[in-house]
Structure formats: C-alpha cells, structure tokens
Amino acid sequence: MVYSNPMSRLRTALISAPRWLVVTVITAASVLGSVIATVLAMSLSGIEPHWIPALSIAVLIPMLVAPSATWPIVSILHEVEQARGEAIRHASTDLLTGLLSRRRFIEIAEQESTHAMVARRALAVILFDIDNFKTINDEFGHRTGDEILTLVARNCRAALRPGDQIARWGGEEFVVLLPGSTTPEAIAMAQRLRAAVNGSSMNVSGTEVRVSASIGLASTDLGIEVLDRLLVLADRAMYDVKRGGKNNVLAAGAEHRTGSHLALRRR
C-alpha cells in the first residue's frame, strides 16, 4: 500500500476547498488552541483565575488575527496552483486547435503501445497533412489558415471514436492514435478523417477555399510493435500520397517496411 505524504494531503485540501472555508477552519482551530492553552496555563499557575476575561481574550485575539494572516497565504496557494494547472494545460494542449500537444500525444501513445504489446492488441497510427496549406496561407492570409486548422481539428476530433487520440503534430500536420485498430479498421477511420477534412472547406470573401488531406497510416498487424517505427511508416505512406496526387489514403505495407516508397493499399 502506498501512503501519500501528509503535507501533500494538507496542501491538496487547502487548494481544493473554498478559501473562506479554509480560513474559517484555521480560525476555529486557532481559537480552540488558544482556549485550551489559556485554560491549562491558568489551571497550573496557582493564581485565582479570572475565567471570563481570560477566555474572552483567548477567543478574541485569534478571531481577529487568524483571518487576516491566513487569507493572503491561502490566496497565494490558490494562485500558485492555478498557474501550475495552466502550465500543465499549455504543455499538454495545442493552444490554437485545442488538440493534444505533440509532447502529450507521445506520452499517451507510448503508454498505449506498451499496453498493446502486453495485451497483444492491435494499434494503429495515422499521420495526415493538409494539402497546399502554404498556398492557402499565401493567398488568403495566416488568419484564414489558422481558422482552417481549427475547423479541421474540430471536425476530425468529432469523427473519432471514444479512446482514439488526436494531436497537432506540427504546422498543418496531425497525428491520430487508434488503440485496437488493425489496418482495415485504420483505413476506414482514415477515410472518415479525409471526409472530415474535406468538409472543412470554407468561403473567404466570396472565394471557396477547398481543403483536403494526404493521409498515411500503419498498424501493428504489420508485425511492428515499436511506436517510433509505426510513425515512420505512416509518414512514408503519407508522403507517397502527396507524390501520387494528394487527397488520398495509403496504408503502409511490406514495401514501406523495406524502405521502398511504392504504394501498397490505396483507397
């Protein structure tokens, strides 16, 4: 059994509870401690105690001091925790699209890859790149480019199943993790993603900006279990699609394992 640090538990309690409640509890504890200390001191002093004024002072002083001393400390703890949470969110999330960051995706993918090997489950990765994105940026501006990236991200995330993971891999490139998916299942999902990207076309000042994607994928049913290698194969397949005319889906196969760039499965 793992025991958590008492100070860590206290810190968590201070941060999770409302500030007013924390201050109230600390004030009450201070009053109780002050009263107990006063009673003990007067009982052991041997002098005739004046209970009413002594206890009144024992209650009044901590009630006046504790809130003003505690509130700033509790506020600082909350602000530090908020800043920490924001930093974690920024490290885990792509700020433009709201998808997973590349770093967070790799962390999740490595965990899923290990689980897939232990459980002898299939695992597939998809890499896709928005076609002619530089031309879109040059002709319509980076603001339009950002809007398209955001729309593509939203549409593709909606096309995925529960448990699938999608991240912005970099620039106009995205990566998807499909736990439990064989090559045929990954191809079917890739086609759904291609439709989602095509559905992200938008009208800009009367001109329709058509969007498409070149999609490559690889699955462990190729006999490859190393995540990095799957990503390499999916990347090769994606660039084969680009060289073959773009706006298509290609699954990595034997040719990609041996280093060739010939297309194996085109749908």
Steps between C-alpha positions, in 0.01 A plus 500: 500500500630846406456774760487857382696771672292669777625842390395419144153402622476822703608707199241329282228565757597867528492546124184305423281657770346849466723770645240619750460147633875454545528832684202412719644160593843645580343778706287250694805283562694806620221595739481146636875482547507839669219403741666168590835671559337766715312247712815294557709805584249635750442160656873449560581856607375462857342843480128558539388498133278766347335273250267734317754766396771240437282286275362807327853606408586142400208499256520859376868523406513197263165601349650838410847383397446163330277614209722792400812284524352193331313651206812626312676166546202300376459742208865454401463120513195517273675731254808278489284194437308680225827601335627141531181364345523753217860404432404131486211580266725699269753216490227245425285695256557672169382855566363564151300184436436375854632157401769312689850639470765288331670442836182383673403281203833319517454436872154351442609307191793340681269385779249360248780333304626322812146393588443373146814285514408351838136439404593393144262758358531678170600865494499739204626849436384746235696800377336755275603830351272771361569528128631828356480672836783742420307616194194561716707708743662695217174574316257550786720589797609326816176586680308293245761227537450496876122483457537203268732321742248556780211379285692192383589418861140530615357293213763227530461472876124456450567217253705294746381226735520519879854404598659623176752782540579786265774760523645779295832353393640828371396774258219359285575139590290288736544159661239253621537198728251214455524245783372158399491578126628269228597631156148464347346675800760776484434546127129541572576761765745677270227531240272653763773747585552583133128576470521714815789699351318541170204627698717775647499703179388857558397816313736795527382828347295319243769247413466139606817369664496126444685286751629146460755277670763242412471216749739220586455229761670198653381227736670244719346223288801566275700324770648824633439591863737795550310829501777701335516252214123515446522878479781476246298260285189715519709802406643320195152396391375857540775637278427232241146638489636850447722384217209306347258793477393577859151476656520126555564227758787254497579221747861401554585146397795278409646756260522760776656253743784442256544870433332524159251780438268304273130513584354177631139565600326796346133572562 
